[in-house]
């Protein structure tokens, strides 16, 4: 792999302990940071003169839905959407049923490009395309690798369309893909993609499905990525049909591990929070999506030990997500400040470390070179004590200049280095128009 020398940059460390380091050089080789010093004289394949710019670790989107990549402005006829289940049936469940191989691929390309352009270097995705399950995760990962973003992919197991047959196909796709990833990593240890065992929401997964998911975890040595309690309906359903809390039900099947990711959890109770924390589970908060779907506010985020930040399909711009998550929290009367949200956002690097067996999240020797160079002129002193405040109130995706993933320059001067952005966007618009026509014919 090539080497990169970044000259005379300011470094900000966005994981604890926060730091601001002025006038530093950074040398990258074989995908890792090799040296950080005041002056490095080594030769490199690429040299970036970064005077006046700030180098930081790339952000991680802790939960995304790439399959929503072509939904922006979607023109379809839809019935009433007065509650969350109607929103799912009239909108998202019709969209995912309309997806095929080509639309999956372009959804992945578009979402990966927009994440990179906003300074996000890794995405933990949660995929669904019920009419095209087999092989779909390979298609999604190809979109990621063609752009050059790091990703963790899974398929959401569900029975909502075809019962247990669909459950089994979803589990099989998760296992198949995890085994494919293992083979790819044997060939290339720096392969950018990893796998999890995905599940939709517990109200669409029968007990037999949970058993199969646990077997898939054991077989692949991966953790689960699952929605819980996004809406009160999920909680009521669990109490009605199983007479137990959602988290307890999952735990009884052995699905709560320290590499598991639960998502949303707006309506879980304190006992469930305690169990999540006891098992070391990660938990993704998705402020914008919760607001958009009008499902309420996740008031227990302050009690979650391993809280991370996701978007639930609302793009890959984590600068934007942190800002809105903070503002919504304050609007709800919450006690957190920007520091707390920056800690939560960057905690997703722990999950990356578990799955990629490497160090992420700091500009230090030995860490993966997943980095972002931003052009941010601070009008007030930039200190470790107010770093998070500058991220919330000053920095934005508009500041992103250069993005490096695994020691490779993906974006430079706000232009993609190895893909034809204009060609991809033009083609994706055509694919989206065809997808919308297909979705419009699908009945809820």
N, C-alpha and C positions, 0 to 999 in steps of 0.2 A: 504494500500500500504506500501511497505517497506521504510526504511530510509537509507540514505547514508551519510557518513562523509568523506569529502575530506580534507586531512591534508597537510598543509605546501605547498601550491601552490602559484604561481604568478597568479594574475588575470589581464586580460586586458578587458577593457570596450570598445567595438567596435561601440557603438552608442554614439552620443554626450551627455555629454562631455566625450571625450576620457580620459581614466585613465589607469595607470599601478600601481598595488598594490602588494607589495611583502610580502611573508610569511603569507598568510591568510589560515584559515580553512573555509570550507563551509559545512553547515548542511542542508540536504534535507529531506523533509518528505511529504508524500501525493502528490508527483509530483511538489511541490513548494520549492523554497529556503526559509528556515526558519531563518537562521542566517549566517552572514559573520563576522568573527572576527579574531583577531590575534591568539587566542587559544580557542578551543571549546572542552569541556571534556565529551560531551554526548556520550552515547553508540548508536551504529547504527547497522543495519542488515549487511551492507557492509561498510568497511573502505578502502579508497584508499589513499595510501601514495604517495603523488605527489611531493616530493622534486625534484627540478630541472625541473619540468614541468609547463606548463602555461594553465590556465583554461580560456575559453572564451565562450560567447554565440554561439550556433550553427548558421551556416549560413542558409539563406533561398533562395531557387531557386524561383525567382519571376515568371517564366513562363517556363514550360517544356512540352514535348510531350512524355509521357511514351510509346505511341504506337510505337515509333521508337526504342524501346529497343532491338529488334532483327534484326535491319537493318544493323548492323555493318558488312561491307564486303559482303553485299548481292549480290549474283550471279544471275542476271537475264539479259535477253536480253532487251535492251532499245533503243529507237530511239534517234534522235537528241535532245539535250538539250541546245539550244542556247539562250533561254530567260527563264524568271521565270515561265511562264505558261507551257512551255514544261517540265521544271523540275518537276513541280507539276503533270502534266499528265503522264509523263513517269516513274516517280519514286514514289513520296509520295502518290499520289491518288491511285496508284495500290497497294502499300503496305497496306494502311488502308482498302482497299476493300478485301484484302486477310485475314485479321485478324478474328479469331474466339475466342471462350471462352478460350481455352487453351493457345493460343498465346497471348491473352490479359493478362492473369494471369501471364505468365512467363515474359512478357515485364515489368509488374509492379514489380514483384519480383526483376528482374535484375536491373532495374533503381533505386529502393529503396535501394538495397544493395550497389550499387556503390555510391549513394548519401551519405549514412551513412558513408561508408569507407573514404569518402573525407571530412567529417566534416560538411555535410549539414543535418540538423535535421528536415527541413520542405520543402515541395515542393508544389507549386501551379501548378497543371497539367491541361492540355487541351487535351481531348481525342477524337479520331475518330475511329470508326470501322463500316462503313456503312452496312456491311453484318451481323453485330451482334450488333445492337443498344440497344435493350431492355435488361436491366439487366447488361449492360457492365460496368456501373460505380460501381456497387456492386462488380464486379469481380476485377476491378482496385483497389478499396479500400481494398479488401481482401489481395491483394499483398502487399499493404502498411502496413496494420496492422499485417500481418504475419511477416514482417521484423521488424516493430516497429517504422516506421517513421511517422511524422505528415504530413497531406496532406489536400489540398483543391482540389476537383475534379469537373469536368464539362464535358458535351458533346458538341462538336462543331456543332451547328445547320447549315445545308446547304441544298441547293436544287440541288447540282451538279450532282447527280446520278439519282434521281427519283422524282424530282420536289417537289411539296408541300407535298406529302405523306411522303417524307424523312424529310422535315422540321418539320412536325407535330410529327413524331416519335422521332426526336431529342429533341424537346421541352418537349414531354411527359416524356422522359427519365430523363431530368434535373429535372422536377417536382417530378417524382417518387423517384429519389435518394435523393433530398432535404428532402422529407417527411420521407424517411427511416432514414436519419441522425438525424432528429428531434426525431424519436422514439428511436434510439440508445442512444442519449444523455439524454433522460428521464430515461433510465435504468442505464446509466453510464455517469455522467457529465464530466468525463475525456476522453471520446471517442476522438480518435486522428484525426478523419476525419470530414471535413466540405464540403459544396457544394456551387457552383456558377452556374450561367446560362450561358452556353457557346455558342459561335457562331464562325463560320469560318471567312471569310472575307466578307465585305458587298457586294461584287460583286457576291456572291453566296447566298445571303439572300434577297428574295423579300420583299416588304413592308408588305405583310400579315405575313411574318415570323417575322419581327421586332415587329409587333403588338402582336403576340403570345409570343414573348420573354419578352416584357414589362409586359404582363399579368402574365407570369411565375415569374417575379421578384416580382410583387405585391403579388402573392399568397404565395411565399416561403420566402419573405423578404430577398432575396439575390440580389447581384449585378451581373453585366455581366462581362464575360471574353471573349474578342474579338480581332481578328487581324484587323489592319487597315493599309492601305498604305504601305504594305511591299514592293510593287513594284508599279511603276507608273501606271501600268494597272488598279489597283484598283481606282486610282484617276480619270483617264480618263473615266473609265466606269461610275463612279458616275456623272461626269459632262455630259457625253453623254446621259445617260438614266434618270437622275434626275435633271440635271442642278443645282447641288449644291455640296458643299464640303461634304466629307464623315462625318466629325464630326458634321456638321450642320444637316445632314440627321438623324444621330443617336439621336441628341438632340431633334429633332422634335417629336421623338417617346418616349421621356422621359427616354432614356436609359443611360444617363450620370449622375451618382450619386457618392457620396463620398465613395462607396464600389465597384465601377466599376473598372475593370482593362483592359486597352487598351494595345495592344502589337505592337511593331515595329515602325509604324508611321514615316518611313523615309521620306515620301514625303508630309507630311502635311504642311500647311502654318502657318504664324504667327497668323492669326486670329483664326485658329483652336487651336493652342497652348493656346491662351488667353481663349478660351471657355473651354478647358480641365481644365485649372487652376481654372477658375471661378467655375466650378462644383465640384472641389476637386477630380477629377478622378486620379487614379494611372496609371502609364505608364511604361511598361517594355522594357528596352533596351537589345538587344541580339546581341552583337558584333560579336561573332564567327559565328553564323548562317548567319548574313547579309554578312559577308565576303565569307562564303561557297557558298551562293546562288548568289553572285555577284549582289546584288540589290542596292548597294550604301552605303552611310554612313549617320547615323542619326545626322545631324549637329545641330539640335535644342535641344539636350539633356540638354544643359545649361539653357534653358528657361523653362523647365518643372518643376513645383513645386514638384510634387509627383513622381519623377523618382525612379524606382527600377531596379534591374538587373535580367535578366533571361538567359536561354540558348537555348530556342526554340528546345529542343530535343538533343542538343549537350552535353548530359550527365548532371550530377548533381554536378560537381566539381566547386564550386564557388571560391575557391582559384585560380583556373586556369582562370575562366571567368573574375575575377577582373583584373588579370594581363594583359590578352589579350585586354580587353576593354580599359584599360589605355594606352597600347602601340599603339593600333589602333588610339585612340584619339590623341595621340602625333604625330603619323604619318600623321594625317589629319591637323596638325597644331593647334590643340585645346589647350585652356589655362588651362585645369584641371590638378590637381595633384592627387596622390594616396588618399589623404584625401577625395577629392570630390567623388571618386568612392566607397570608404568605406562607406561614408554617404548614397550614393544611394543604395548600396547593403543591408545595414542593415535597410533601411527604410521599407522594406517588412514586418518587424515585426509589423508595424502599421496595415497592412492588417490582419495579424494573430490576432492581438488584437481585431479588429472589428468583426471577425468571431468566435473567440473562447471565447470572453469576458474574457480575461485574459491579463496579462502583459508579454511581450516577449522582449528579446534583451539585457538584462543586468544581470550581476551576482550580484543581490541585493535581499534583503529580499522582499518577496511578488511576485517575478517574477517566471514564469514557469521554471522548471529545464530541459530546453533543452540546453545542455551544451556539450562542446568538450574540452578534455584535450589533448594538443599537446606537443610533445617532441621537443622543439626548443631551440637550444643554440645560443644566440645572440652574434655575434663577436664584436658588437659595442653596446654602451649604448641603451637600449630600454626605451624610454620615451613617454609620452603622445603626445609630439610634433612630434615624428617620428614613432609612432605606425603603421600608414598606410603604411609608407615606408617599414617597416619590413615585413608587410603582402605581399606587392607587390614584394619586391626584395629578401626576405629571406624565409618566411614561405611557406609551400605548403601542399598539401594533404598527402605527404609522412611523414609529421610531426604528423599526427593524430594518437593518441594512444587509447583513450577511448571516447566513445560517449554515452551520457545519453539523453533520450527523455522522457519527462513527469515523471522524477524521476526514470526511469528504465534504468539500464545499458544494452545497446544494443550491444556495441562493447567494448572489453577490451583487451589491449595488441595486438591490430589490428586483433583480432579474434572475430567473431560473437558468441554471448552467447547462443542464443536459436534457431538457424537454422543451418542446414547442408549445408554450403556454397558449398562444392565440389559436393554434390549430386544435388543441384539446378543448378549449372553451367553445369554439365554433361547433365542433362535433357533438359535444355534450348537450348543447342546446337542441340539436336535432334528435338525439337519443331521448332527451327529456320530453320533447313534444310527443314522440311515439309512446313513451311510457304513460303519459297523462291520458292519452286516448285509450290505452289498455285499462288503466285504472278506472276510468269513467264508465266502462262497461261492466265492471265488477260490482255485484250487489253486496251490501253489508251483510 
